[in-house]
Amino acid sequence: MNKIALALAALLPLGAAAQVSPYAPGMSLEDGGVTYFLPKTYIEVRFDLERETYEPGEFSQYAQSELGITNKGDRPTERWRITRCTVDAAGVPDKDKAFFIKYKPKYTAPLVTLTDDGIIRGINVELEDIEEEAFTPTVRSDKAGRIEAYMTEEMLMASSTARKAKLVAREIFEIRESRNLLLRGEAETMPGDNESLKLIMAKLDEQEKALLAPFVGTTTVTTKQVVLHVNPAAGEDGAVIRRFSERFGLVDSDDLSGDPIYIHVKDLETVPVDPLLGNTVNNRNDKVEGVVYNVPGKAEVSVMLGGKPLAEATLPVTQFGGTEVLGDVLFNKNSTIRIEFDPVSGAVVHIER
């Protein structure tokens, strides 16, 4: 949250008003005031992706014949999938909607709070910083311990891979037999208590997992997030924003190795478009008495892959709306107004006298 504006307003003498006019680069702040931006909307599309890789083990081709199990094959594979997709509105400073609030005598100096990039956030109210939930990539693997730690001399000295696989498989069956005898209480030497039994069972499980690894291979799953920003007012309706391939994951929109991902943005036409920055300002000699804010429109947004929706939402879009003014009478010395604005849409969230 930008505290500079708050400090500036606090140092000004009481009795200033909000005379607002379109901001021009280089406008002086010597007379006291603050420049702020209204936001414009970008559609934020988030893809949570999962990448699964498989590395075959040394004995992968003998899994069926020696152990009667089916693995994922004897060749490395890689597969991607989209686990989650969301759409939301994101606000960025609109360079065409920059204003300068000039404080003047006989009015109360409003304490103006801005976001770090200059979007108006509140007047006469201090707000908590907005913290986004951070995405944390993860890595999961079923990789077992080194098999050499559990191999006998006969296994290590085997003359061929097929012979070694047969000996390892035999050891796996013996481990399973020992575990079954312990569970039934029929082992020649039984542990003296339950804790000792648990330790022995855990050790047998660890040994079996290590010996099984060369037959079943290793699977590793990693996650990542990709965030895209789409301008809804730049002809993006029906545009291909990316492509997706199970083999390569999320690829560029012109990479034909993947299937197209489309975005559709439908203006619901909820607000008559009559922007303040048009003739309304010019008719008032380019000056407006008050604080300018957005009245955003609404849009139906959907992200599609293969004819099916990945995400759908109804979102506020400033480019499909207009602007209005809070009259400066709200800021005279007889009135104390607290106002909170939405930094994403620029709309008024709350007003309190």
Secondary structure, 3 states (H helix, E strand, C coil): CECHHHHHHHHCCCCCCCEEEECCCCCCCCCCEEEEEEEEEEEEEEEEEEEEEEECCCCHHHHHHHHCCCCCCCCCEEEEEEEEEEEEEEEEEEEEEEEEEECCCCECCCCEEECCCCEEEEECCCCCCCCCCCCCCCEEECCCCCHHHHCCHHHHCCCCHHHHHHHHHHHHHHHHHHHHHHHHCCCCCCCCCHHHHHHHHHHHHHHHHHHHHHHHCEEEEEEEEEEEEECCCCCCCCEEEEEEECCCEEECCCCCCCEEEEEEEEECCCCCCCCCCCHHHHCCCCCEEEEEEEEEEEEEEEEEECCEEEEEEEEEEEEEEEEEEEEHHHHECCCCCEEEECCCCCCEEEEEC
